[in-house]
Amino acid sequence: MLWSATARLSANPSPLHLPVFNQSITVFGKSKPSRVCCSPSRAMETNDDTSKAKGLSFDDFLSKKPYSPPTWASHLKPIPSHVFSLAHLPTPIHKWNLPNLPQNTEVWLKRDDLSGMQLSGNKVRKLEFLLAEAVAQGADCIITIGGIQSNHCRATAVAAKYLNLDSYLILRTSKLLVDKDPGLTGNLLVERFMGAHIQLISKEEYAKIGSVALTNVLKEQLLKEGRRPYVIPVGGSNSLGTWGYIEAMREIEEQLQIRSNRVKFDDIVVACGSGGTIAGLSLGSWLGALKAKVHAFCVCDDPDYFYDFVQDLIDGLRAGVNARDIVSIAKGLGYAINTSEELKFVKEVATATGVVLDPVYSGKAAYGMMKDMAENPNKWEGRKVLFVHTGGLLGLFDKVDQMAPLVGNWQRMDVNESIPRKEGIGKMF
């Protein structure tokens, strides 16, 4: 359930009493603020200046362009030379009407789940830089690695195909399923439609060998076959991929500048899965004008691992800052592992606000945020919080058995015999 500031989740929680929301929400992008009805989709914006925003035209999408960093990041090294336009940017920011927030606390939502259809989520921002380098190096195929429902691997398969590159995906699964067809659930459906070459590895072997060695094995095999592979690490999280969310911070700053009432975010909350997103966000917030405190909720491993990993990423950019000074990282339950309370929370957020979170990343981060707000309301009172929705909707399809008991709301429609009936009157289109 959604956590209140005064009550913890009980074994038999009472029904959630939802507030009545307005029929429209305020959205801001790079053009003037606009109003949309019911949904923050950019396709429904009514402002006449929308076409003047940064949104991609047919001349921009899938194009490779020289890259110039934000002025506050111009001292970082190395600076990428080029970037591909793969995402639909800027992604909207809108008020998120979560129930039971601490007094005078506001939560806003950065909709990176709307960065594209098959490419949706945070991974595409990293891929814009990584694939530019791959093409520059003359690659003809991409290798990457992740879990069986990896959003990153799905996005990589799509982006690679857009650029006429083959993709090879090493996917981690259980030892009971490693010799079986992985099926077509969620991200796997998109990957296999894209013609991705899928290599399954058991979790046990993955743990003993590691992602770097596994991708190197596949790289050597492909080189012997005469291919020119480019390797992208787990989640696209290396120093080059970090530029994706450094650039996202510039986008957020520009979105804030066009607001007439100039919202100022005190905090940024985001899920942490591989480390690249929080490295870019926290470094960009620290170096740029926003100066918001970044809170990351782990979906795997522990905070110490990610502090060290983020430190390596920002050291790779010669940033000269300490990771522990720029981001706060909280421990999560574990990758793709959900409690019944977390899944119930994802369902209730959708019912309350119309926003669908995923169970692996943003759902865990939002659950952690609301839990902390309930247990430490004084810490959050009066603050304006930006929550970054990093996508992952397709991951829900892998949780249907666990989610099924939480969703009812159906019955056969009872139509009284007195209602006139005539064959053919109802057209079935």
Protein Blocks (a to p, Z undefined) as FASTA:
>chain_A
ZZdfkbccdfbdcddddddddfbdcdddfbdcdddehiacfklpcbfklmmmmbdcfklg
opacdddddfklmmpccddfbdcdfbccdddddddddehiaehiacddddfklnbfklgc
jklmmmmmmmmmmmmnopabdcddddfklfklmmmmmmmmmnopacdddddddfklmmgc
ebjehjlmmmmmnopacddddfklmmmnopmlmmmmmmmmmmmnopacddddehhiafkl
mmmmmmmmmmmmmmmmmpmnlpadfbdcdddfkommmmmmmmmmmmmmnopacddddfbd
jfklmmmmmmmmmmmnonopafklmoccdddfbehiacfklmmmmmmmmmmnopacdfkl
mmmmmmmmmmmmmmmmmlmgopacddddebjmlmmmmmmmmmmmmpghiacddddfklcc
dehkaccZZ
